[in-house]
Amino acid sequence: MSANLRFAIADHIATITLDRPEKLNAMTPDMAAALVEAVSQCNVSDAVRVVIVTGSGEKAFSAGSDISTLDAYATPWDFRNRQDYCDALRACRKPVIAAVNGYALGGGLETAMACDIRIASTHARFAAPEIKLGWIGGGGMAVGLAHSIGMSNAALMLYTGDMVSAEQALAWGLVSEVTPPDQLMLRAQAIAATIAQRAPIAAETAKLNLRAAHQMPYDKAIDYERDLQAICFGTADAAEGRAAFAERRAPDFQRR
């Protein structure tokens, strides 16, 4: 793991903290590799049922890739094929919550959009500022914004590079909730704890199903949903859920 990335697991919740506050938690290649490793651990660990991603300090979630490291790539092609932290988060099989505690800029915005649920503090700010430096985002910026906030709002962010407030992000649907700064992690942990109580296999298949609903043709997405439902229905956890319902007790899900 990188010295600038913290990873902890407690009560079935993994927390990944970008820990470089003096640089607005800007991502270095070392941090990106550590995030990829952390997500890989989450994918294979039954101890993890949900993941929270946040930034250290009070100013920033993440300012994206550290621009001072970008000239280290020998060619633009090497840069294009770099290990991408957003790809890693999108590949996470467990539900992922972004707790956006400040600036989410460039790759930081892409990081947040790679998560399934986004909540923000009142002083969070969002921007796709790459155009101000002569390039565009490459970690899913345009597709993430277009799907999250619509083409016109996405165009406004992409073409100007200007910041959007937490309140505007909430109005556009970029985030689900806005909280006071001192309540952000408490709220993220509460959402995570609720998800962690659900059947883990069902939570993972719900994530697959949501992605399919977003990407597949309508009829195909319904067929896929029914296939996933059948898979879940055959698990021991689903049997436990039915038994718990009949016995009027809380289910004890074990990822079986």
Helices and strands as residue ranges (DSSP letters): E 5-10, E 13-18, G 21-23, H 29-44, E 50-55, E 60-62, G 67-72, H 76-80, H 85-90, E 96-100, E 103-105, H 107-113, E 117-121, E 125-127, G 129-133, H 141-149, H 151-160, E 164-165, H 166-172, E 177-179, G 181-183, H 184-197, H 200-215, H 218-233, H 236-247
